[in-house]
Amino acid sequence: MVRKDAQPDRRKRQSAERAALLGHLPSVDECARELTGRAESRHLRRDYVIAVVRRALQKVRSGLLAAGHQPAPRRDEIAARVVALAAAALNDDWPGLRRVINATGVVLHTNLGRAALAEPAVSAIVEAARYPSNLEYDLERGARGDRDAAVEAELCALTGAEAATVVNNNAAAVLLALAGLARGREVVVSRGELIEIGGSFRLPEIMALSGAVMREVGTTNRTHPRDYAGAIGPETALLLKVHPSNFRVVGFSAAVGVAELVAIGRKHNVEVIEDLGSGALVATQSYGLGHEPTAAESIAAGAGLVSFSGDKLLGGPQAGLIVGKGALIERLRVHPLRRALRCDKLTLAALSATLRLYRRSADLNAALPTLAMLSRSADQLEADARRVLEQIAGRLDADFDLRVVPCLSQVGAGSLPAEEQPSRALRIGHRRLSPDELAAALRQSQPPVIGRVSADALLLDLRTVDDLDLLARALAAALERLGDKDAGAQRLPQGKERGK
Ligand SMILES: *Cc1c(COP(=O)(O)O)cnc(C)c1O
């Protein structure tokens, strides 16, 4: 009985408190007036500032309501809180894409944007962005042209192909090739090559989407020439070879090379197309890596079409490059999907500038950031790591443990998955803070530093770092702040406020 009566009483009291609190909240206008004229909002649209204030007010309001029936703060105190919150939000107005420092040791990190572009490619983007260009205009004839013209000649020269076309990425290239050449017909592919790449590129799904019928042959670990030959019939449109990019079958395994596939195809008058994935244009062995097949090799072996990415080992912008026989490329060019999958002028400008470097630059490793990273020696990386260490060591307290350690870096983006290059990392440990806490703090630094968490420390691999001094500055500031916070928490009685 007592409970039953107490309940409505408490509710009444709560709703009265609630009404009182909401009654003396400052208005959006009041808070916004406080902000106008301040540096944070001087260059911003008024309606944007109002929207940010409104959000801040909502946040403070729900904070007060959640705090329950403690004595509500004074109105001017609440206003000050809202203004501070809004000002912080206006100050922290980062663009959607922010520069980060890649210290993961993964050279082509898909989550961090893969290849960084060479300077001439960056300039080409700026030029194409700022001015009109001959994107689809034939300057000789004074008539409509094709956007492939910007890159076709270079691609053919580099790969030995007759013709070339470019779409948005390699996933689009494979889709277009299958839709354009095999819709409603069969494509023979080895079960050992039915791959999934990160980000939901799954070969069977792309095949289904293209309208082609997948004809699987062989087994996961072994596929023989007779498997392909036995599957060819009147419905066969293509033989497809796919680079197993991000995995390796080792041990009792067999696959059919592209030259052998071409020989089988010729007997039955069926073309071979190959998804090369990374599609290096240089010999990867010269970087101490395994051999990554090149488009030129597949073309020389007689493949009808070869597709590969622009932003993997090639070191250019995101794009899907297709090179091969003129008649096949022409069928793709007139396909409606090509219009939907085409890439924009900024991409073409960057790709064209990158390909020109391949043909003209006397020192490719210096010109292309991706190749520059791959060619860094362990000795050089050791010196780099020491340089960063020296710049920050003196600024941190004794709870930090900083060392240069050997590590292994990776190519990434599904290129050469079994291969690692010896590298050097700055190893950051701390007496109390966990590697995850250190990593989180560095993600908040400016610019954010992305490292690799190992069992007992945070590793910053120097191979992929593009600016050592910037890294040192960002690190020193973030770690100093973290150290101060930790020391502050340590001074609290029983360290009650610590923990994650
Ligand atoms: C990476 C890769 C793709 C996808 O390329 P994107 O350019 O990322 O679309 C397709 N096939 C293979 C074999 C790959 O390695």
PDBQT file of the ligand as one rigid body, heavy atoms in Angstrom, charges set to zero:
ROOT
HETATM    1  C1  LIG A 601      42.046  -5.846 -55.397  1.00  0.00    +0.000 C 
HETATM    2  C2  LIG A 601      41.450  -6.808 -56.325  1.00  0.00    +0.000 A 
HETATM    3  C3  LIG A 601      40.217  -6.552 -56.916  1.00  0.00    +0.000 A 
HETATM    4  C4  LIG A 601      39.444  -5.320 -56.624  1.00  0.00    +0.000 C 
HETATM    5  O1  LIG A 601      40.114  -4.195 -57.098  1.00  0.00    +0.000 OA
HETATM    6  P1  LIG A 601      39.606  -2.725 -56.706  1.00  0.00    +0.000 P 
HETATM    7  O2  LIG A 601      40.436  -1.835 -57.551  1.00  0.00    +0.000 OA
HETATM    8  O3  LIG A 601      39.830  -2.587 -55.254  1.00  0.00    +0.000 OA
HETATM    9  O4  LIG A 601      38.163  -2.672 -57.070  1.00  0.00    +0.000 OA
HETATM   10  C5  LIG A 601      39.715  -7.479 -57.787  1.00  0.00    +0.000 A 
HETATM   11  N1  LIG A 601      40.378  -8.614 -58.063  1.00  0.00    +0.000 NA
HETATM   12  C6  LIG A 601      41.571  -8.902 -57.511  1.00  0.00    +0.000 A 
HETATM   13  C7  LIG A 601      42.255 -10.179 -57.859  1.00  0.00    +0.000 C 
HETATM   14  C8  LIG A 601      42.154  -8.001 -56.614  1.00  0.00    +0.000 A 
HETATM   15  O5  LIG A 601      43.333  -8.274 -56.050  1.00  0.00    +0.000 OA
ENDROOT
TORSDOF 0
